Amino acid sequence: MQNKKFYNQLVIGGAQLGMRYIGNNQIFRKKKEIEKIFKLGKKFGINKVDTAIAYGKSERNIGANKERKKMFVITKFDLKNFNEENISLFDFLKKKIENSLKKLMVSKINILLIHRYIDLKKYNNKLINALKKLNKMGYFHEAGISIYNPNELKFSLKHRYLKNIQIPFNIIDYRWLDPKIISLIKKKKVKIHVRSIFLKGLLINEKSSPKKFNLIMSKIHSKFNNYILKFNKKNKLELCISYVKSFNWIKYYIIGFNSLEEYKEILKEANKSKKLHKKDIITIMKDMKSIIKDRKILSPNLWTN
């Protein structure tokens, strides 16, 4: 029997649908494969997709696919090329969103996220006011932001208007488990979206990793092998899914994959995996804190080979 509630929380990661994002991914070049991804998702009750203007051809590929009809769409924008001397922030943003709507072939975006924390930090209330105005004009339902660390979370939560916060979170990322942070999330009643559940596949495959992290990843995978036996899990994939399923403050889980076959395997394990016990989570957190001293490994955007 399928866990319908959990499948309803799963979101198809759109980065790999528009560019080579994970490994040697070629999904974005195959329209029929994208169609199969959405079709299979619907069978499992998955009707959400997360994308961004910055994800290459992702928005266009999603919009051009007939299976994307009635999908719940989350997309992100950035202000990289914005120049106040040439255009107002409101007009710049309006054009960006209108372009996304056209590519996605939807009349309204479900959740619109600020893609770069630096944009919120720089334009602050000016950006929020522009979003509020566009929201009233009917361009999107809810707003939010994509961030990388707890400090960015604290600042973002000062804006009550941002009801959705997307964060990187997985079995090795202990940064978010500070009781004060979790208490703040619950108090503000924001919807937390988690990405990087498999850390670009490094947590489920002993593939090449950034050179400076090779030794650390070797220790992590050694721990994972012990956890699989100790917690009665089939493999690393089930272990990683079981872990993130264990937190009730998470609203949506964005899943990345390198192929249709990998996607199928994730859906299969998502159904079977059971939450971990609190004592097991504490054990994992202590282990990861002792192994990971350089926190850069927790943020792929900071990786350098």
C-alpha positions in Angstrom: 0.0 0.0 0.0 1.3 3.4 -1.0 2.0 6.1 1.6 -0.2 8.7 -0.1 0.6 11.4 2.4 4.3 11.2 1.9 4.1 10.9 -1.9 2.0 14.1 -1.8 5.0 15.8 -0.1 7.5 14.7 -2.8 8.5 17.2 -5.4 10.2 16.4 -8.7 13.5 18.3 -8.8 13.6 20.3 -12.0 17.3 21.1 -12.2 18.1 17.8 -14.0 15.2 18.5 -16.4 17.0 21.5 -17.8 20.7 21.0 -17.6 23.5 18.6 -16.6 23.0 18.9 -12.9 23.9 15.5 -11.3 26.7 13.4 -12.8 26.4 12.9 -16.5 22.6 13.5 -16.5 21.1 13.6 -20.0 17.4 13.7 -19.0 17.0 17.3 -20.1 17.8 16.2 -23.7 15.0 13.6 -23.8 11.5 14.9 -24.0 10.0 11.4 -23.8 11.9 10.6 -20.6 10.6 13.8 -19.0 7.1 12.8 -20.0 7.6 9.4 -18.4 8.9 11.1 -15.2 5.7 13.1 -14.8 3.5 10.2 -15.9 5.1 7.9 -13.3 4.9 10.6 -10.7 1.1 11.0 -11.2 0.6 7.3 -10.7 2.3 7.6 -7.3 0.3 10.8 -6.4 3.2 13.2 -7.1 2.0 16.4 -8.7 4.7 18.9 -7.8 7.8 20.1 -9.6 10.5 22.5 -8.4 12.4 24.5 -11.0 14.1 27.9 -11.6 14.9 30.4 -14.2 18.6 29.5 -13.7 18.0 25.8 -14.4 18.8 26.0 -18.1 15.9 24.7 -20.3 14.0 23.4 -17.2 11.0 25.8 -17.3 10.6 25.4 -21.1 11.0 21.6 -20.9 8.4 21.4 -18.2 5.9 23.7 -20.0 6.3 21.8 -23.3 5.5 18.5 -21.7 1.8 17.5 -22.0 2.1 15.5 -18.7 2.8 18.7 -16.7 -0.9 19.8 -16.8 -2.4 20.4 -13.4 1.1 20.2 -11.8 1.8 22.3 -8.7 4.7 24.5 -9.9 7.5 26.0 -7.7 10.0 28.2 -9.5 12.7 30.6 -8.5 14.0 33.9 -9.8 17.2 35.9 -9.3 18.2 39.6 -9.8 21.6 38.9 -11.3 21.2 41.3 -14.2 19.1 43.9 -12.5 20.3 47.5 -13.0 18.3 50.2 -11.2 19.4 52.8 -13.6 17.7 51.1 -16.5 14.5 49.7 -15.0 12.6 49.6 -11.7 12.8 46.5 -9.5 9.1 45.9 -9.9 9.2 46.1 -13.7 12.3 43.9 -13.9 10.7 41.3 -11.7 7.4 41.5 -13.6 9.1 40.7 -16.8 11.0 37.8 -15.2 7.8 36.2 -13.9 5.9 36.8 -17.1 8.7 35.0 -19.0 8.5 32.1 -16.6 4.7 31.8 -16.9 5.1 31.8 -20.7 7.8 29.0 -20.6 5.9 26.9 -18.0 2.6 27.5 -19.9 0.7 28.2 -16.7 -1.5 31.2 -15.8 -0.2 31.3 -12.2 2.8 30.1 -10.3 1.9 28.2 -7.1 5.1 29.1 -5.1 7.6 31.8 -6.3 11.0 31.7 -4.5 13.8 34.2 -4.3 16.7 32.1 -5.6 19.6 34.0 -4.0 19.7 35.1 -0.4 22.0 38.0 -1.5 19.1 39.6 -3.4 16.9 39.7 -0.3 19.7 41.0 1.8 20.5 43.8 -0.7 17.0 44.9 -1.6 15.2 43.8 1.5 11.7 45.5 1.9 11.9 46.9 -1.6 11.9 43.4 -3.0 9.2 42.2 -0.6 7.0 45.1 -1.6 7.5 44.3 -5.3 6.5 40.7 -4.6 3.4 41.7 -2.7 2.3 43.9 -5.5 2.8 41.1 -8.1 1.0 38.7 -5.8 -2.0 41.0 -5.7 -2.0 41.1 -9.5 -2.4 37.4 -9.6 1.0 36.2 -10.8 1.6 33.7 -8.0 -0.1 32.2 -4.9 2.7 32.3 -2.3 6.3 33.6 -2.0 9.4 32.3 -0.3 13.2 32.0 -0.6 15.9 29.4 -1.2 18.8 29.6 1.3 21.9 27.7 2.3 22.5 28.0 6.0 20.8 28.8 9.4 22.0 32.4 9.5 20.2 33.1 6.2 17.1 31.3 7.7 17.1 33.6 10.7 17.2 36.7 8.5 14.6 35.4 6.1 12.1 34.6 8.8 12.0 38.2 9.8 9.9 38.7 6.7 6.5 37.1 7.5 5.5 37.4 3.9 7.9 34.7 2.9 5.8 31.6 3.9 8.1 29.1 2.1 11.8 28.4 2.9 13.9 26.0 0.9 17.0 24.5 2.6 19.6 21.9 1.9 19.1 19.0 4.3 20.2 15.4 4.5 21.5 12.7 6.9 24.9 14.3 7.3 23.7 17.9 7.7 23.3 18.5 11.4 23.3 22.3 11.2 19.5 22.5 11.2 18.9 20.3 14.2 19.6 23.0 16.8 16.5 23.1 19.0 16.4 26.9 18.7 16.3 26.7 14.9 13.5 24.1 14.9 11.6 26.1 17.5 11.9 29.2 15.4 10.6 27.3 12.3 7.6 26.1 14.2 6.9 29.4 15.8 6.9 31.2 12.4 4.8 28.5 10.8 6.7 28.5 7.6 6.6 25.7 5.0 10.1 24.1 4.8 11.1 22.5 1.5 14.2 20.4 1.7 16.6 19.7 -1.2 20.0 17.9 -1.5 18.5 14.9 0.3 21.2 12.8 -1.4 23.8 15.6 -1.7 24.0 15.3 -5.5 24.2 11.5 -5.2 27.3 11.4 -3.0 25.4 9.9 -0.1 23.9 7.0 -2.0 26.8 6.2 -4.4 30.5 6.0 -3.5 31.4 8.1 -6.5 34.0 10.8 -7.0 33.6 13.7 -4.6 35.4 17.0 -4.3 39.1 16.0 -3.6 39.3 17.6 -0.2 36.3 15.6 1.0 37.4 12.1 -0.3 38.6 11.0 3.2 35.6 12.4 4.9 33.2 10.7 2.5 35.0 7.4 3.0 34.3 7.7 6.8 30.7 8.7 6.2 30.0 5.7 4.0 31.6 3.4 6.5 29.2 4.8 9.1 26.3 4.4 6.6 27.1 0.7 6.2 26.9 0.3 10.0 23.6 2.2 10.1 22.1 0.0 7.4 22.7 -3.1 9.6 21.9 -1.4 12.9 18.7 0.3 11.8 17.6 -2.6 9.5 17.7 -0.7 6.2 18.0 -2.2 2.7 20.6 0.3 1.4 21.9 3.8 1.6 19.0 5.2 -0.4 16.4 3.8 2.0 18.6 5.1 4.9 18.7 8.7 3.5 14.9 8.7 2.8 14.1 7.3 6.3 16.2 10.0 7.9 14.5 13.0 6.2 11.1 11.4 6.7 11.7 11.5 10.5 11.1 15.3 10.9 7.6 16.6 11.2 8.7 20.2 10.5 9.4 19.4 6.8 6.6 20.2 4.3 8.1 19.2 1.0 10.9 16.9 -0.1 12.6 17.7 -3.4 14.1 14.6 -5.1 17.0 14.7 -7.5 17.9 11.8 -9.8 20.2 11.0 -12.7 18.0 8.8 -14.7 14.5 7.4 -15.0 15.7 4.2 -13.4 17.1 6.0 -10.4 13.8 7.9 -10.1 11.8 4.7 -10.1 14.1 3.3 -7.3 13.6 6.4 -5.2 9.8 6.1 -5.5 10.0 2.5 -4.5 12.1 3.1 -1.5 10.1 6.2 -0.5 7.1 3.9 -0.1 8.9 1.3 2.1 11.2 3.4 4.2 10.2 4.0 7.8 11.1 6.9 10.1 14.1 6.5 12.4 13.8 6.5 16.2 14.9 9.6 18.0 17.8 7.9 19.6 19.1 6.8 16.2 18.9 10.3 14.9 20.9 11.5 17.9 23.5 8.8 17.2 23.8 9.9 13.6 24.1 13.6 14.5 26.9 12.9 17.0 28.8 10.8 14.4 28.5 13.4 11.7 29.6 16.2 14.0 32.7 14.3 14.9 33.5 13.5 11.2 32.6 16.8 9.5 34.7 19.7 10.8 34.7 21.7 7.5 31.1 22.7 7.0 31.7 23.4 3.3 30.9 19.8 2.5 27.3 20.5 3.5 26.9 23.2 0.9 27.6 22.1 -2.8 27.7 25.8 -3.8 30.9 26.1 -1.8 32.6 23.1 -3.2 35.9 23.5 -5.1 38.0 20.7 -6.4 
